[in-house]
Amino acid sequence: AMAKAYDHLFKLLLIGDSGVGKTCLIIRFAEDNFTSTYISTIGIDFKIRTVEIEGKKIKLQVW
């Protein structure tokens, strides 16, 4: 079996009203990019970011 590329996995779920900027926050966090004009997401979107904290690789799935 292959070794995992991370020590811990956390799944974060953002919920809120339509058009308030949930996807913009996810993109800003995962890709360090911000777009002020964005088309409303239909369905579900998620991004993944891996960070290192105290020598541990933490994989974050933000939905």
PDB file with SEQRES, HELIX, SHEET and CRYST1 records, atoms N, CA, C and O in Angstrom:
SEQRES   1 A   63  ALA MET ALA LYS ALA TYR ASP HIS LEU PHE LYS LEU LEU          
SEQRES   2 A   63  LEU ILE GLY ASP SER GLY VAL GLY LYS THR CYS LEU ILE          
SEQRES   3 A   63  ILE ARG PHE ALA GLU ASP ASN PHE THR SER THR TYR ILE          
SEQRES   4 A   63  SER THR ILE GLY ILE ASP PHE LYS ILE ARG THR VAL GLU          
SEQRES   5 A   63  ILE GLU GLY LYS LYS ILE LYS LEU GLN VAL TRP                  
HELIX    1 AA1 LYS A   22  GLU A   31  1                                  10    
SHEET    1 AA1 3 HIS A   8  LEU A  12  0                                        
SHEET    2 AA1 3 LYS A  56  VAL A  62  1                                        
SHEET    3 AA1 3 LYS A  47  ILE A  53 -1                                        
CRYST1    1.000    1.000    1.000  90.00  90.00  90.00 P 1           1          
ATOM      1  N   ALA A   1       0.841  -1.193   0.000  1.00  0.00           N  
ATOM      2  CA  ALA A   1       0.000   0.000   0.000  1.00  0.00           C  
ATOM      3  C   ALA A   1       0.878   1.246   0.000  1.00  0.00           C  
ATOM      4  O   ALA A   1       1.973   1.264   0.562  1.00  0.00           O  
ATOM      5  N   MET A   2       0.361   2.283  -0.648  1.00  0.00           N  
ATOM      6  CA  MET A   2       1.109   3.541  -0.703  1.00  0.00           C  
ATOM      7  C   MET A   2       0.921   4.323   0.595  1.00  0.00           C  
ATOM      8  O   MET A   2      -0.136   4.263   1.223  1.00  0.00           O  
ATOM      9  N   ALA A   3       1.945   5.044   0.981  1.00  0.00           N  
ATOM     10  CA  ALA A   3       1.862   5.877   2.180  1.00  0.00           C  
ATOM     11  C   ALA A   3       1.021   7.116   1.879  1.00  0.00           C  
ATOM     12  O   ALA A   3       1.053   7.646   0.768  1.00  0.00           O  
ATOM     13  N   LYS A   4       0.272   7.569   2.878  1.00  0.00           N  
ATOM     14  CA  LYS A   4      -0.523   8.786   2.706  1.00  0.00           C  
ATOM     15  C   LYS A   4       0.401   9.989   2.604  1.00  0.00           C  
ATOM     16  O   LYS A   4       1.479  10.010   3.198  1.00  0.00           O  
ATOM     17  N   ALA A   5      -0.034  10.988   1.847  1.00  0.00           N  
ATOM     18  CA  ALA A   5       0.754  12.206   1.669  1.00  0.00           C  
ATOM     19  C   ALA A   5       0.452  13.223   2.769  1.00  0.00           C  
ATOM     20  O   ALA A   5       0.896  14.369   2.697  1.00  0.00           O  
ATOM     21  N   TYR A   6      -0.300  12.804   3.785  1.00  0.00           N  
ATOM     22  CA  TYR A   6      -0.670  13.713   4.869  1.00  0.00           C  
ATOM     23  C   TYR A   6      -0.812  12.924   6.167  1.00  0.00           C  
ATOM     24  O   TYR A   6      -0.991  11.706   6.157  1.00  0.00           O  
ATOM     25  N   ASP A   7      -0.728  13.648   7.286  1.00  0.00           N  
ATOM     26  CA  ASP A   7      -0.874  13.019   8.600  1.00  0.00           C  
ATOM     27  C   ASP A   7      -2.317  13.044   9.099  1.00  0.00           C  
ATOM     28  O   ASP A   7      -2.766  12.118   9.774  1.00  0.00           O  
ATOM     29  N   HIS A   8      -3.038  14.116   8.758  1.00  0.00           N  
ATOM     30  CA  HIS A   8      -4.428  14.274   9.207  1.00  0.00           C  
ATOM     31  C   HIS A   8      -5.257  14.832   8.065  1.00  0.00           C  
ATOM     32  O   HIS A   8      -4.753  15.586   7.232  1.00  0.00           O  
ATOM     33  N   LEU A   9      -6.535  14.460   8.028  1.00  0.00           N  
ATOM     34  CA  LEU A   9      -7.479  14.962   7.039  1.00  0.00           C  
ATOM     35  C   LEU A   9      -8.653  15.587   7.772  1.00  0.00           C  
ATOM     36  O   LEU A   9      -9.270  14.959   8.632  1.00  0.00           O  
ATOM     37  N   PHE A  10      -8.956  16.836   7.421  1.00  0.00           N  
ATOM     38  CA  PHE A  10     -10.121  17.516   7.974  1.00  0.00           C  
ATOM     39  C   PHE A  10     -11.025  17.921   6.828  1.00  0.00           C  
ATOM     40  O   PHE A  10     -10.559  18.414   5.801  1.00  0.00           O  
ATOM     41  N   LYS A  11     -12.326  17.711   7.009  1.00  0.00           N  
ATOM     42  CA  LYS A  11     -13.314  18.123   6.017  1.00  0.00           C  
ATOM     43  C   LYS A  11     -14.121  19.261   6.629  1.00  0.00           C  
ATOM     44  O   LYS A  11     -14.742  19.113   7.681  1.00  0.00           O  
ATOM     45  N   LEU A  12     -14.095  20.400   5.943  1.00  0.00           N  
ATOM     46  CA  LEU A  12     -14.795  21.587   6.418  1.00  0.00           C  
ATOM     47  C   LEU A  12     -15.957  21.880   5.483  1.00  0.00           C  
ATOM     48  O   LEU A  12     -15.794  21.818   4.264  1.00  0.00           O  
ATOM     49  N   LEU A  13     -17.115  22.195   6.022  1.00  0.00           N  
ATOM     50  CA  LEU A  13     -18.293  22.475   5.225  1.00  0.00           C  
ATOM     51  C   LEU A  13     -18.744  23.902   5.487  1.00  0.00           C  
ATOM     52  O   LEU A  13     -19.028  24.272   6.627  1.00  0.00           O  
ATOM     53  N   LEU A  14     -18.808  24.707   4.425  1.00  0.00           N  
ATOM     54  CA  LEU A  14     -19.322  26.068   4.536  1.00  0.00           C  
ATOM     55  C   LEU A  14     -20.786  26.059   4.130  1.00  0.00           C  
ATOM     56  O   LEU A  14     -21.140  25.553   3.064  1.00  0.00           O  
ATOM     57  N   ILE A  15     -21.629  26.616   4.976  1.00  0.00           N  
ATOM     58  CA  ILE A  15     -23.045  26.722   4.634  1.00  0.00           C  
ATOM     59  C   ILE A  15     -23.476  28.165   4.797  1.00  0.00           C  
ATOM     60  O   ILE A  15     -22.940  28.896   5.630  1.00  0.00           O  
ATOM     61  N   GLY A  16     -24.433  28.563   4.005  1.00  0.00           N  
ATOM     62  CA  GLY A  16     -24.943  29.923   4.088  1.00  0.00           C  
ATOM     63  C   GLY A  16     -25.883  30.212   2.940  1.00  0.00           C  
ATOM     64  O   GLY A  16     -26.065  29.390   2.041  1.00  0.00           O  
ATOM     65  N   ASP A  17     -26.469  31.374   2.982  1.00  0.00           N  
ATOM     66  CA  ASP A  17     -27.407  31.786   1.943  1.00  0.00           C  
ATOM     67  C   ASP A  17     -26.727  31.885   0.585  1.00  0.00           C  
ATOM     68  O   ASP A  17     -25.504  31.987   0.491  1.00  0.00           O  
ATOM     69  N   SER A  18     -27.531  31.855  -0.452  1.00  0.00           N  
ATOM     70  CA  SER A  18     -27.043  31.956  -1.824  1.00  0.00           C  
ATOM     71  C   SER A  18     -26.441  33.333  -2.084  1.00  0.00           C  
ATOM     72  O   SER A  18     -26.994  34.351  -1.665  1.00  0.00           O  
ATOM     73  N   GLY A  19     -25.305  33.356  -2.777  1.00  0.00           N  
ATOM     74  CA  GLY A  19     -24.717  34.619  -3.214  1.00  0.00           C  
ATOM     75  C   GLY A  19     -23.959  35.397  -2.158  1.00  0.00           C  
ATOM     76  O   GLY A  19     -23.683  36.580  -2.357  1.00  0.00           O  
ATOM     77  N   VAL A  20     -23.611  34.771  -1.034  1.00  0.00           N  
ATOM     78  CA  VAL A  20     -22.925  35.512   0.031  1.00  0.00           C  
ATOM     79  C   VAL A  20     -21.404  35.417  -0.029  1.00  0.00           C  
ATOM     80  O   VAL A  20     -20.714  36.127   0.702  1.00  0.00           O  
ATOM     81  N   GLY A  21     -20.863  34.531  -0.908  1.00  0.00           N  
ATOM     82  CA  GLY A  21     -19.417  34.475  -1.080  1.00  0.00           C  
ATOM     83  C   GLY A  21     -18.731  33.228  -0.565  1.00  0.00           C  
ATOM     84  O   GLY A  21     -17.519  33.242  -0.353  1.00  0.00           O  
ATOM     85  N   LYS A  22     -19.468  32.156  -0.360  1.00  0.00           N  
ATOM     86  CA  LYS A  22     -18.861  30.913   0.141  1.00  0.00           C  
ATOM     87  C   LYS A  22     -17.787  30.396  -0.813  1.00  0.00           C  
ATOM     88  O   LYS A  22     -16.681  30.072  -0.382  1.00  0.00           O  
ATOM     89  N   THR A  23     -18.103  30.319  -2.099  1.00  0.00           N  
ATOM     90  CA  THR A  23     -17.132  29.826  -3.079  1.00  0.00           C  
ATOM     91  C   THR A  23     -15.942  30.762  -3.185  1.00  0.00           C  
ATOM     92  O   THR A  23     -14.810  30.299  -3.327  1.00  0.00           O  
ATOM     93  N   CYS A  24     -16.170  32.070  -3.120  1.00  0.00           N  
ATOM     94  CA  CYS A  24     -15.056  33.031  -3.156  1.00  0.00           C  
ATOM     95  C   CYS A  24     -14.121  32.823  -1.965  1.00  0.00           C  
ATOM     96  O   CYS A  24     -12.903  32.917  -2.117  1.00  0.00           O  
ATOM     97  N   LEU A  25     -14.670  32.543  -0.792  1.00  0.00           N  
ATOM     98  CA  LEU A  25     -13.839  32.258   0.383  1.00  0.00           C  
ATOM     99  C   LEU A  25     -13.024  30.982   0.190  1.00  0.00           C  
ATOM    100  O   LEU A  25     -11.845  30.932   0.541  1.00  0.00           O  
ATOM    101  N   ILE A  26     -13.655  29.958  -0.367  1.00  0.00           N  
ATOM    102  CA  ILE A  26     -12.954  28.690  -0.595  1.00  0.00           C  
ATOM    103  C   ILE A  26     -11.809  28.886  -1.578  1.00  0.00           C  
ATOM    104  O   ILE A  26     -10.703  28.396  -1.348  1.00  0.00           O  
ATOM    105  N   ILE A  27     -12.066  29.598  -2.669  1.00  0.00           N  
ATOM    106  CA  ILE A  27     -11.022  29.843  -3.669  1.00  0.00           C  
ATOM    107  C   ILE A  27      -9.903  30.685  -3.070  1.00  0.00           C  
ATOM    108  O   ILE A  27      -8.729  30.424  -3.329  1.00  0.00           O  
ATOM    109  N   ARG A  28     -10.250  31.685  -2.279  1.00  0.00           N  
ATOM    110  CA  ARG A  28      -9.234  32.542  -1.642  1.00  0.00           C  
ATOM    111  C   ARG A  28      -8.347  31.712  -0.719  1.00  0.00           C  
ATOM    112  O   ARG A  28      -7.128  31.887  -0.704  1.00  0.00           O  
ATOM    113  N   PHE A  29      -8.940  30.828   0.033  1.00  0.00           N  
ATOM    114  CA  PHE A  29      -8.184  29.990   0.966  1.00  0.00           C  
ATOM    115  C   PHE A  29      -7.322  28.962   0.237  1.00  0.00           C  
ATOM    116  O   PHE A  29      -6.145  28.803   0.561  1.00  0.00           O  
ATOM    117  N   ALA A  30      -7.897  28.263  -0.746  1.00  0.00           N  
ATOM    118  CA  ALA A  30      -7.203  27.147  -1.390  1.00  0.00           C  
ATOM    119  C   ALA A  30      -6.196  27.589  -2.442  1.00  0.00           C  
ATOM    120  O   ALA A  30      -5.145  26.967  -2.596  1.00  0.00           O  
ATOM    121  N   GLU A  31      -6.513  28.665  -3.170  1.00  0.00           N  
ATOM    122  CA  GLU A  31      -5.680  29.063  -4.304  1.00  0.00           C  
ATOM    123  C   GLU A  31      -5.036  30.432  -4.142  1.00  0.00           C  
ATOM    124  O   GLU A  31      -4.308  30.881  -5.027  1.00  0.00           O  
ATOM    125  N   ASP A  32      -5.297  31.102  -3.018  1.00  0.00           N  
ATOM    126  CA  ASP A  32      -4.777  32.451  -2.767  1.00  0.00           C  
ATOM    127  C   ASP A  32      -5.136  33.396  -3.908  1.00  0.00           C  
ATOM    128  O   ASP A  32      -4.308  34.178  -4.376  1.00  0.00           O  
ATOM    129  N   ASN A  33      -6.386  33.304  -4.342  1.00  0.00           N  
ATOM    130  CA  ASN A  33      -6.877  34.125  -5.438  1.00  0.00           C  
ATOM    131  C   ASN A  33      -8.269  34.624  -5.069  1.00  0.00           C  
ATOM    132  O   ASN A  33      -9.033  33.915  -4.413  1.00  0.00           O  
ATOM    133  N   PHE A  34      -8.600  35.851  -5.491  1.00  0.00           N  
ATOM    134  CA  PHE A  34      -9.934  36.390  -5.220  1.00  0.00           C  
ATOM    135  C   PHE A  34     -10.502  36.999  -6.486  1.00  0.00           C  
ATOM    136  O   PHE A  34      -9.839  37.788  -7.159  1.00  0.00           O  
ATOM    137  N   THR A  35     -11.727  36.632  -6.807  1.00  0.00           N  
ATOM    138  CA  THR A  35     -12.436  37.199  -7.946  1.00  0.00           C  
ATOM    139  C   THR A  35     -13.693  37.866  -7.420  1.00  0.00           C  
ATOM    140  O   THR A  35     -14.517  37.218  -6.773  1.00  0.00           O  
ATOM    141  N   SER A  36     -13.848  39.152  -7.691  1.00  0.00           N  
ATOM    142  CA  SER A  36     -15.015  39.871  -7.174  1.00  0.00           C  
ATOM    143  C   SER A  36     -16.269  39.585  -8.001  1.00  0.00           C  
ATOM    144  O   SER A  36     -17.382  39.806  -7.524  1.00  0.00           O  
ATOM    145  N   THR A  37     -16.106  39.101  -9.221  1.00  0.00           N  
ATOM    146  CA  THR A  37     -17.261  38.726 -10.040  1.00  0.00           C  
ATOM    147  C   THR A  37     -17.251  37.215 -10.209  1.00  0.00           C  
ATOM    148  O   THR A  37     -16.321  36.653 -10.787  1.00  0.00           O  
ATOM    149  N   TYR A  38     -18.273  36.573  -9.709  1.00  0.00           N  
ATOM    150  CA  TYR A  38     -18.332  35.118  -9.744  1.00  0.00           C  
ATOM    151  C   TYR A  38     -19.766  34.688  -9.993  1.00  0.00           C  
ATOM    152  O   TYR A  38     -20.699  35.267  -9.437  1.00  0.00           O  
ATOM    153  N   ILE A  39     -19.943  33.678 -10.822  1.00  0.00           N  
ATOM    154  CA  ILE A  39     -21.276  33.151 -11.116  1.00  0.00           C  
ATOM    155  C   ILE A  39     -21.671  32.182 -10.001  1.00  0.00           C  
ATOM    156  O   ILE A  39     -20.852  31.383  -9.546  1.00  0.00           O  
ATOM    157  N   SER A  40     -22.913  32.260  -9.571  1.00  0.00           N  
ATOM    158  CA  SER A  40     -23.389  31.397  -8.485  1.00  0.00           C  
ATOM    159  C   SER A  40     -23.135  29.927  -8.790  1.00  0.00           C  
ATOM    160  O   SER A  40     -23.337  29.460  -9.911  1.00  0.00           O  
ATOM    161  N   THR A  41     -22.686  29.211  -7.764  1.00  0.00           N  
ATOM    162  CA  THR A  41     -22.411  27.781  -7.886  1.00  0.00           C  
ATOM    163  C   THR A  41     -23.725  27.011  -7.896  1.00  0.00           C  
ATOM    164  O   THR A  41     -24.601  27.240  -7.062  1.00  0.00           O  
ATOM    165  N   ILE A  42     -23.847  26.101  -8.844  1.00  0.00           N  
ATOM    166  CA  ILE A  42     -25.001  25.205  -8.881  1.00  0.00           C  
ATOM    167  C   ILE A  42     -24.505  23.844  -8.399  1.00  0.00           C  
ATOM    168  O   ILE A  42     -23.612  23.256  -9.009  1.00  0.00           O  
ATOM    169  N   GLY A  43     -25.076  23.347  -7.319  1.00  0.00           N  
ATOM    170  CA  GLY A  43     -24.639  22.067  -6.773  1.00  0.00           C  
ATOM    171  C   GLY A  43     -23.573  22.263  -5.712  1.00  0.00           C  
ATOM    172  O   GLY A  43     -23.698  23.132  -4.849  1.00  0.00           O  
ATOM    173  N   ILE A  44     -22.516  21.448  -5.776  1.00  0.00           N  
ATOM    174  CA  ILE A  44     -21.474  21.448  -4.746  1.00  0.00           C  
ATOM    175  C   ILE A  44     -20.114  21.677  -5.382  1.00  0.00           C  
ATOM    176  O   ILE A  44     -19.847  21.197  -6.484  1.00  0.00           O  
ATOM    177  N   ASP A  45     -19.260  22.406  -4.690  1.00  0.00           N  
ATOM    178  CA  ASP A  45     -17.888  22.624  -5.129  1.00  0.00           C  
ATOM    179  C   ASP A  45     -16.994  22.411  -3.919  1.00  0.00           C  
ATOM    180  O   ASP A  45     -17.402  22.682  -2.790  1.00  0.00           O  
ATOM    181  N   PHE A  46     -15.777  21.927  -4.145  1.00  0.00           N  
ATOM    182  CA  PHE A  46     -14.844  21.820  -3.032  1.00  0.00           C  
ATOM    183  C   PHE A  46     -13.426  21.998  -3.525  1.00  0.00           C  
ATOM    184  O   PHE A  46     -13.124  21.773  -4.697  1.00  0.00           O  
ATOM    185  N   LYS A  47     -12.564  22.404  -2.617  1.00  0.00           N  
ATOM    186  CA  LYS A  47     -11.147  22.596  -2.902  1.00  0.00           C  
ATOM    187  C   LYS A  47     -10.354  21.884  -1.821  1.00  0.00           C  
ATOM    188  O   LYS A  47     -10.848  21.639  -0.721  1.00  0.00           O  
ATOM    189  N   ILE A  48      -9.105  21.556  -2.159  1.00  0.00           N  
ATOM    190  CA  ILE A  48      -8.215  20.883  -1.212  1.00  0.00           C  
ATOM    191  C   ILE A  48      -6.967  21.727  -1.028  1.00  0.00           C  
ATOM    192  O   ILE A  48      -6.417  22.256  -1.993  1.00  0.00           O  
ATOM    193  N   ARG A  49      -6.526  21.850   0.205  1.00  0.00           N  
ATOM    194  CA  ARG A  49      -5.265  22.530   0.505  1.00  0.00           C  
ATOM    195  C   ARG A  49      -4.551  21.721   1.578  1.00  0.00           C  
ATOM    196  O   ARG A  49      -5.164  21.277   2.549  1.00  0.00           O  
ATOM    197  N   THR A  50      -3.256  21.537   1.393  1.00  0.00           N  
ATOM    198  CA  THR A  50      -2.446  20.855   2.400  1.00  0.00           C  
ATOM    199  C   THR A  50      -1.531  21.881   3.044  1.00  0.00           C  
ATOM    200  O   THR A  50      -0.828  22.620   2.356  1.00  0.00           O  
ATOM    201  N   VAL A  51      -1.544  21.921   4.362  1.00  0.00           N  
ATOM    202  CA  VAL A  51      -0.700  22.849   5.117  1.00  0.00           C  
ATOM    203  C   VAL A  51       0.153  22.038   6.081  1.00  0.00           C  
ATOM    204  O   VAL A  51      -0.163  20.889   6.393  1.00  0.00           O  
ATOM    205  N   GLU A  52       1.223  22.640   6.542  1.00  0.00           N  
ATOM    206  CA  GLU A  52       2.069  21.975   7.528  1.00  0.00           C  
ATOM    207  C   GLU A  52       2.015  22.760   8.824  1.00  0.00           C  
ATOM    208  O   GLU A  52       2.270  23.965   8.845  1.00  0.00           O  
ATOM    209  N   ILE A  53       1.680  22.071   9.903  1.00  0.00           N  
ATOM    210  CA  ILE A  53       1.583  22.685  11.224  1.00  0.00           C  
ATOM    211  C   ILE A  53       2.370  21.814  12.194  1.00  0.00           C  
ATOM    212  O   ILE A  53       2.087  20.627  12.352  1.00  0.00           O  
ATOM    213  N   GLU A  54       3.353  22.414  12.833  1.00  0.00           N  
ATOM    214  CA  GLU A  54       4.199  21.715  13.806  1.00  0.00           C  
ATOM    215  C   GLU A  54       4.750  20.407  13.232  1.00  0.00           C  
ATOM    216  O   GLU A  54       4.772  19.385  13.917  1.00  0.00           O  
ATOM    217  N   GLY A  55       5.192  20.446  11.982  1.00  0.00           N  
ATOM    218  CA  GLY A  55       5.803  19.290  11.357  1.00  0.00           C  
ATOM    219  C   GLY A  55       4.840  18.231  10.843  1.00  0.00           C  
ATOM    220  O   GLY A  55       5.275  17.211  10.309  1.00  0.00           O  
ATOM    221  N   LYS A  56       3.553  18.453  10.993  1.00  0.00           N  
ATOM    222  CA  LYS A  56       2.536  17.512  10.518  1.00  0.00           C  
ATOM    223  C   LYS A  56       1.871  18.077   9.268  1.00  0.00           C  
ATOM    224  O   LYS A  56       1.556  19.265   9.201  1.00  0.00           O  
ATOM    225  N   LYS A  57       1.663  17.206   8.275  1.00  0.00           N  
ATOM    226  CA  LYS A  57       0.947  17.622   7.067  1.00  0.00           C  
ATOM    227  C   LYS A  57      -0.547  17.443   7.299  1.00  0.00           C  
ATOM    228  O   LYS A  57      -1.021  16.351   7.611  1.00  0.00           O  
ATOM    229  N   ILE A  58      -1.272  18.536   7.140  1.00  0.00           N  
ATOM    230  CA  ILE A  58      -2.708  18.550   7.359  1.00  0.00           C  
ATOM    231  C   ILE A  58      -3.392  18.799   6.016  1.00  0.00           C  
ATOM    232  O   ILE A  58      -3.150  19.815   5.364  1.00  0.00           O  
ATOM    233  N   LYS A  59      -4.238  17.870   5.617  1.00  0.00           N  
ATOM    234  CA  LYS A  59      -4.986  18.021   4.369  1.00  0.00           C  
ATOM    235  C   LYS A  59      -6.377  18.527   4.719  1.00  0.00           C  
ATOM    236  O   LYS A  59      -7.079  17.929   5.534  1.00  0.00           O  
ATOM    237  N   LEU A  60      -6.769  19.636   4.095  1.00  0.00           N  
ATOM    238  CA  LEU A  60      -8.070  20.244   4.344  1.00  0.00           C  
ATOM    239  C   LEU A  60      -8.925  20.131   3.095  1.00  0.00           C  
ATOM    240  O   LEU A  60      -8.534  20.599   2.026  1.00  0.00           O  
ATOM    241  N   GLN A  61     -10.073  19.519   3.223  1.00  0.00           N  
ATOM    242  CA  GLN A  61     -11.061  19.512   2.148  1.00  0.00           C  
ATOM    243  C   GLN A  61     -12.131  20.510   2.554  1.00  0.00           C  
ATOM    244  O   GLN A  61     -12.820  20.317   3.556  1.00  0.00           O  
ATOM    245  N   VAL A  62     -12.268  21.574   1.780  1.00  0.00           N  
ATOM    246  CA  VAL A  62     -13.251  22.609   2.101  1.00  0.00           C  
ATOM    247  C   VAL A  62     -14.386  22.502   1.096  1.00  0.00           C  
ATOM    248  O   VAL A  62     -14.180  22.673  -0.105  1.00  0.00           O  
ATOM    249  N   TRP A  63     -15.577  22.221   1.588  1.00  0.00           N  
ATOM    250  CA  TRP A  63     -16.767  22.054   0.747  1.00  0.00           C  
ATOM    251  C   TRP A  63     -17.664  23.259   0.883  1.00  0.00           C  
ATOM    252  O   TRP A  63     -18.721  23.316   0.254  1.00  0.00           O  
TER     253      TRP A  63                                                      
END                                                                             
